[in-house]
Amino acid sequence: MQRPAPRWPGIGTSLLAVLAILAAGRAMVLMLYLGVAYRHEVDPISQPLSFYEFVDGAADLLGSAVVALAVGTQAVVLGMVRAGVRLAGRPAVLFITWTACLLVAAIFPTDDSPQILTVSGWVHQFAGAGIFALLSLAGFAAAPRLAESPAWLPVVGLVRRLSAGAAVLAVVYVVSRLNDWIPGFVSVFGGVDPGGLLQRMALLVHGAVVAVLAVHLLRVSWPAARSRTGPWPADTAASGAAPPC
């Protein structure tokens, strides 16, 4: 007698996908809201997101956005593994390390000064560098694994393009920061320091990578969850029907 496939694994994967979508969406909405609501306290063009740590009311929102993005990333990674995507090795390590960098940057604030003077400030800087670099690398590393499954082929190209876009924004951001060591270099950008804008754009693209993977995970997992609706043997016995064999 063959036992019907349980429906809970498929439903659990779908719930992880929904959690990731909501978390990534919340993070991106909060980052956009901070840029508008606190534009007079922190210039969204030239000043980084970390400066919201020193603004009353904005620090909690920034922390919420960071935690939401971290939770969304881990939810989609776990859901993809449950759905059969082979992420073990470099992709998983990069996703997990990127999430850790998000949380470390939130725990250790930067210094409220032009120069980095404290251990917390240096830890924040190194974590920030990881945030810029690692998710793009994770997307590139995951793309070949996604391509192994026909169900994931439609999203492979988009993941690669978003990862490439985030990488380009990260490189341009690093170039914009050369003004810290080469005074006057910012004139390359027309005399405007675009570092804050580039940082926000890169993080929004990172959130888009997580959201795209989560939406496709839901597309893949939800039909499978709905198809696992066969009755349990106990149910068929109670109804007098013959159990499947």
Disulfide bonds with the S-S distance in Angstrom:
none
